[in-house]
Amino acid sequence: MKVFVSLLAILAPAVVGVMGALVRDIPVVSESAKLLKLCQDGGANSYVGVLYQKGQSVTYNFNQCYPYQLAKDNLAKMAVFCKATTCFSNPWAFLIISKV
């Protein structure tokens, strides 16, 4: 039993390192990591990094609700929040909240 636990303790960092390298190569994970870094590097007021369909990566600051669509055929593809925020620009959210 002690040998198994010792072997597990020795191999665990290597397994975690290999799994981490494999996960970073998954497109969704790597894009998420890029957007998180973009958001964090965007300044103290930046709260989200957004990737749009045509490849633009943009950050938005507090008091700006990020648009789900920049132009026709250019929808938000992925968004990663680096800070908590609430936005009330979505008309459906406003209707739901106002009914409560």
C-alpha angles and dihedrals in degrees: 000000000000090000091052093049091047092049090048091050091051096046099040097081091050092050092048091049093051092046090049091053091049094048092050089060093058105102097227092050094046092047090048090051091050092050092047090052091046090052094046092047091048094086138260094305098045112111107167141029114208130194115203126204094255092055104262114142112202137174125213129204132218112286089035119094109209113240117239088214128033096187139339109309093008106102125166106270099186137357129194119193118210094180133032116256143153125222127190100190095103105097092210092054089049092052092049093047093046091053093057 
